[in-house]
């Protein structure tokens, strides 16, 4: 059995070594993927958009009807995990997971009063600086996910299969296409540049409202870069000027090829570079 020693985590109301955070076989997150999660980035102990992540987490819990989690306590818990795991300097992430709890396997909800299972883990993070500098490839895959991709649930099997397809192709990310419309990545948001305008897919039930995506669109507006919330179609790929992968861990990563074909001249574009600079300044000012 693989055990991790020396890492403090938060599990079911207690701070324990990770090796002691043992999930029950009846845990609904394990048997059904019945839970919600978030990943929040920390820079030298400062959280990037903590409140926005918690609002999304709370909305997901409400939609799934998971109760009993005190979201207001999570920031203090996460900050303690940074401190006691010596992560207040440099870059780190915290993973938060809340599931419907432990109960005998049955499709209906467990009895009222069943406590949710709450787990938080902080760990150091090394950004993919080479990809952010040089760009990378994506592949397009059919979107075979369920119809509530706007909820950040722990049930991610279609995303895992898509991301594995990307990795086997030597790509950074898989881009979902639904009926010819480009949606989002398997683990990130996507932005497209056409005629100098940043195009963001309109949010709907098939697209997660990305926290970093929202920030980048705000930065684009501040930089007076035109932004349009309009669909981008798979048939437009060869005419795009730029593409970007956007996410908590990827920040802004240029896309320089799709399915083996270059995007424009196959190099990171000027709009992407402007937004990367703006994001870096924002982080440094936190």
N, C-alpha and C positions, 0 to 999 in steps of 0.2 A: 504494500500500500504506500502511495506517495504522500508524504507529509511535508508541510512547509513550516519551518520553525523560525522564530525571531521576527515575525510580522504580526503586529497587533491589528486586529479587525474588530468590527462591531457586529455582533450576532445575537439576535433575539434578546435585546435589552442589556447585553453585557459586552465589555471589552475583553477579548480573549486572544490567545495566540491562534493564528490561522489553522494550525493543526487540530484545534479543539472545536472548530466550527463545522460540526458534523450534521449534515442534513438527513432528515428521516426519509426512508423509502416511501412514506406516504405524503411527502411534501408535494403540494399541487404544482409548484413550479417545475418540479422534476417530472411528474407523470403527465401533466397537461400543458406545460408552458404557460401556466395561469398566473402571470405576473407582469409587472412594469419595471423598467430600469432607466437609469440615466448615467451618463458619464460627464463629469465636469472637470475642466482643466484648471490647474493652479500654476501660477508663475511667481516664484519666490514667495510662496505662501498666500498670494492674492488670487482670489477666485475670479474667473472670467464668466460674467453673467450668471452668477449663482441664482439670483431671484428669478430670472427667466427660465432657467432649468427647473426650478422648483414649481413654477406655475405650470409648466408642461407636465411635470410628474403628477401634480395634483389633479390636473385635468384628465390624465390617463387613468388614475385611480378612480376618479368619479365615474368615468365612462364604463370601467370594468366592474364598478360597484364593490371595490375592495375598500374596507373601512378599518379604522383602528390604528392608522399610522400618523404620528405627530410630525408632520413635515417641518414644522417650525424648529424642531430640535436637531435637524440633520446638519445644519451648518456648524454648530458647536461640536457635534460628533465628528464630522469630517475634519475640522480644524485640529481637533485633538489627535486624530489619526496621522495627520501631517506632522504634527509636533513630535509625537512619541515614536514615529518611524523615521525621524530625522529627514523630513522631506520639505522643510520650510524654505530651503534654498534650492534653486534650480527649478526644474519643471516636473510636475507630477499630475496624476489624475486620481479622481475618486470615482469608484463604481458604486452605485446605489441600486439595490434590488428589493422590491417589495412584492411578495406573492400572497395568495389567498390563504396560505397557512397549511397546517398538517391535518389531514382527515382521511378516513378510509376512502379508497378510490371509488368515486361515483361522479356522474356527470353533473348532478345538481350541486348547488353551493353547499358547503358544510354548514352545520348548525350555527345559528346566530351566536355571536360571542366568540367564535373561533378566532384566536389572534392571528394577525398576518405574520409572516416570516420576514424579518427586516435584516438586511445584510449590507454593510458598507466596508469597502476595502480601498485603501490608498496605496499607490505605488509610484515609483519614479517613472519618468517618461522621457524617451529620447526622440525628438521630432525627426521626420524624414527630410532633413535639410537638402539632401542631394536632389530629391524629387521636386521639392519646392523651388529649387534653383533651376534645374534643367528640364523639368516636366516629365511626363510619362504617358503611357498608353492606356486606353480603355477598350473594352469590347462591349458590344451591344448584345443583350440577351432578351428573350421574351419575358414579359412580366407575368409570372405565374403565382403571385402572392395573393393573399386574401384581400377582401375589400375594405379593410380598416388599417391601412398602412400609416394613417395619421396617428395611430397609437403606438407608442414605443414599447411594445410587448417583448417578453423574453422568448416568444415563439418565432424563431428566425431561420427555420430550415430552408425556405426558398432563397433567403439572402446568403446563407452559407454555401448552397450549391452554386449560386451565381458567382460569388466571390472566388470559389475554388476554380470555376471555369476561367475567370480572369487570371488567376495565379498560374494556371497550367498554360495559359497563352502568353505568359510573361508580362501581363498588364497590371497596372495599379488598382484598377477598379472595373466592375461590371456596371453598365448603364442599362436600366430597365426600359424597354419600349413596349407600350400598350397600344395596340391598334395603330401603330405607326407614329405615336406621340412619345417623345422622350420624357421620362418621368423624373427619376433620381437614381443615384447609385445604390449599390447593395448595402453600403455603410456610410453614405455621404449624400449631400445635396450636390446638384450640378447647376452651373450657370453657363450661358452661351452668349457670345458677342457677335452681333450682326450689324453692319453699318455703324460701328462705334457705339452701339447701344447694348447694354447688358440685359439679356432676356432671362427671366426667372419663370419656371413653370408655375402657373397659378396653383395655390394650395387647394387640395381637395382630399377626399378620403383615400386616395392612392399615393399621397405624398406627405411625408412627415414635415411638420413645420420646424425646420432646422434653426437652432439658436444662433449658430455662427453664420448661417445664411442670412438671417435677419440683420445681424450686425454688419455684414459685408454690404448689404443693400443700403443700410443707413450710411455707411462710409462712402459708397458710390454717390449717393445724393449729396453728401457734404463736399465731395470732390467735383461736383457738377458733371458727373458722368450720367448720361441718360439711362434710365431703367424702365423696362416694360415687363409687366406681369402678363405674359402671353405664351402660349404653347410653342415649342420648337419640334418640328417633325423630323423623323428619321431621314426622309428624303432630302432634307436641307444640310445634312452633315458635311458634304463636300463643299458647301458654300459658306460654311462658318468661318469667321475670322479668328475666333479664339474660343476655348472651352476651359472651364475651371472645375476642379473638385473642391467642395467646400465642406468643412466639418470640424468638430471639436479637436480631433487629433491630427487631421490633415491640414488644418487652417485653410490656406488658399494654395492649391497645387495646380500648376498648369497642365493641361492635356495637350499633347503635341501629335498624337495619332489615335485614330479610331479604327478598329478592325484592320490594322496594318496599313491604313492610308493616312497620310499626314493631314493635320489640321492647318490650313493655309500654308505657310512656308515651313511648317514642322518645328517652329521655335516658339517659346513663350512670348506672348504678345504684349503690347504696351498697356492695354487696359488692365490686364492681369498684374503687370508689374506695379502700376499705380495703386491698385487695391492692396497688393501685398505690402507696399510701403505704408499705406494708410493704416492697415491692420497692425503692423509692427509698432507704429507710433502710438496707436490706441493702447496696445498692451503695455508699452513702456510708461504710459501716463497713468496707469491704474494705481 
